[in-house]
C-alpha cells in the first residue's frame, strides 16, 4: 500500500475512527492488529519475517533482563561476603553471558535482513569474479521476498536490544507491546528508525480525542501529501527522462537531472515522513523527527545532522561509538600513535570508525555498489572537510566573511551542490556510468542546450514547470520561516481561526487538483520504502 | 454533547460542506465536455433528456450510433427508437446500457450490434470513460464500472471523476466554462450524423488468428442480455452493420448465427446483405468503409425499419400529438444539422463543427 494510494488513505481513515471508538485500554492492541493487517495486505509472507524478528528480540530482551536481575539479586544477597575482585569477576561473567545473547539476537535479526536483501548482490559479485577469471559457470539468482521496511524495523529492534543490553532501557515484558513497537504501521513504509525510549510511552498510552492534536496531525499529513504529490511525483517524470537516457541527456542536463533529483528526493522523503508523523500525531503518538531543513545546512557535517536524523544518530550510537572505544580499536590507536606519532595515531580510530559507519550506511540504503560508493564518497568528503578545518580557520581569520549573509548563502549552495552530486550514485545504473556522467556534466556543458523546448521534452509542460516553481518557492519559504521563527503550524494555529481553515482548504484543494497522481501520472513508490 | 464539542462539530461540518461544494464545482469544470472534439463522449448522457418512450432500443458500438438513424425510423415508419451506443462500447457495457434503460422504460425490441463480441477483456480507459461517465449513478453504473475497468483503473475515480480529471487544470478552455452545467445536443436519439463522403479504399488483409472462438466473457454478457430481454418480454435482434473494417471473420459470423439459431433469435449480417440494402461503399461511407455517412445510415435504417415494422407490433407514433411535437423539434434539428454540415463541406471541404 503506497501512502498515496486510495487504499492507504481509506485504511488510515478507518484506523483513525476505530482507534477513538474503541475503549481506550484497547487502543494499543487495536493498533497492533491494524499494523499486522497492514503488513498482511502488503504480503502475508512478510508477517513471517517481522514475526521472527519480534520474537527473537523479545526473548533476548527478556533473557538480558533476567540475567541482570539474577546478577543484582546475587550481588545483593552476597553483599557482605564478596570481595571487590569476586564481584567484578561475577559481573564480567554475567556480561559475557549477556553479550552472547545479544550477539545471537543481532546475528539472527541481521541474518534475516542480510539473506533477503543481499544474497543476490553477493551472487552477482561472485558471478562477476567468476567471469573475470574466465570461468564459464554462473550461480543462479535466488527469488527472495524483501519485506516492506525490513531495514527500518531490523535496525529498530537492534537499537532496542542494544539499549537493553546497555541498561539504558528495560526489556518490554509484553510480547504484543513489543510487536507494536516493531510493526507500528505508519513507520513501516519508510521509517523513521524510532528508539524504544522515545516511542514507547506515547505508543502504549491511552489517548482521548483531542481536536487540536487531530488538527495538528492532519496539517502535517496534508503538508506531506503536498510535497509528495505536487513536487516529488511531478518532477519524477523529468528526472527519469534524464537519468534513464544518459546518451541523450548530457552536459547541462546532467546538472539539471542532479538538481531535479535532489528536489524530488527531498520532497519525497520528507513528505513521507510528514505523513508518518502526522498519522501518528492524529492518534496522539509522537514519532521522532527525521529532518530539520537539511538544505539550509552550511556544511556536510551539519547536513548529516539534519537529514535522516534517526538513521544518523543510530549509526553514531550503535556503530561509531562502539567501534571507536572497543578494545581492538584502542589497541590499534595505541600502536598507531607509537609508530606514526600523535597526528596519525589519534586519527586512526576516527577514520576506521567513520569508514565503518559510511560503508554500513551505504549498504543499508541498497544492495548495490552505487550505494556503497555513495556511502564511501560521503566518508571521503567528510574526512577531507575535517582535515581542511585549519585551512578554513586561517581563511576566516584573514577575510572575516563568516558572518556575511552572502557567504552563508554561498555555504548553503555549496553544501546542496556537494550533496546533490553525491546523490548521483542513486540515479545512474552503475558506478562507472555515474563517474562518467559527473565528468560529462563539466566537459559537455553547453548553456545553449538548456532551452525551453529541450525542457519541454522531459515530459513536463510549461504549466508543470510553473506549478513546480511555485511549490518549490513555497517549500523554501516555509523552510526559512521554520528556521527563523519555528513551526509554521504553530504560527497558523496562533492566527485567527479563519486563517487555519483557509490554509487547510487551500492545501486540500491544491493536493486534489494539482497533485500528480492517478492515471496519467506514473505514480512512484516512496523512494525510501525500498530500504 | 458539550457546547465546545458541538461548536467544533458544527464548524467542521460547515468546513466540509464548503469544501465539497467547491469540489463539486471544480469537478464540473474539469470533466471533459466532448463538445467540439470527440463528441462521442457526450452520447451516453443525452439519453436521460428524453421525454418520450422508445419501442426499439439499439445497443452497441460505433456500428450502431453511426449506422442507424432513429429519425428516419420515425419519419418512415413512425417507430420510436433510441441508440444507446458509444465508441468501442464493449459487450458488457451494452448489457449494462440495456439494464440502465430498463430503469426508465421497457422497449419492445432490442437490437444489439455484435462487433463488440470480438473483445473479451476491458480495452481502453479512454473509451470506458466515454461510455460510463455519462451514466447516471445507480447500481447498474457501479456494475458497469467493475466489469469495464482496465488494470490501472479505480472505481473511486469513476465515482469522484475529479480524481481522474484533476490533471486537466492545465488544459482548460473556454468550452469547459461554457458547458459546465449544460451541453449542446449532438446526437439524434443517439445517432451521430456525418454527411461527408470518403470512398472505400483498400484495407490490409485480415490477420490469421490462432483461435477464432469468441470469448466466454463477451458471450456470457450476450447470454445475460438475452436472458434480461426474455425476463422483460423484449425481442432481441442481433445485427452486424455493414463495414469493411475491422474485419468480421466468417468463423465469428458462424458462431453468432449458431447462437441465434439455438435461442430463436434473428441475426442479420448486413456486411453480406450490403448490396441488397443498397449500400455503395463509394458514396455511403465517410471514412473509407468503416462507418456509414448519412445516406448510408438512412439506407440501412430504411431497410431495417421494414423488417421491424413487418415482424413486431410497433406503434406508429406519427399520429400521436405528443410524439408529433417532440419529433417535429427533433426533425428540425436533424435537418438543420444536415444543412450546416453540407454547407461547411462545400465551404471548407470538411466538417468543422461536428
Interface residues (C-beta under 8 A of the other chain):
Chain A: X6 X211 X461 X463 X464 X497 X501 X504 X505 X508 X509 X512 X513 X514 X515 X516 X518 X519 X520 X521
Chain B: X8 X11 X15 X18 X19 X22 X23 X26 X30 X125 X152 X153 X154 X156 X157 X162 X163 X164 X166 X167 X169 X170
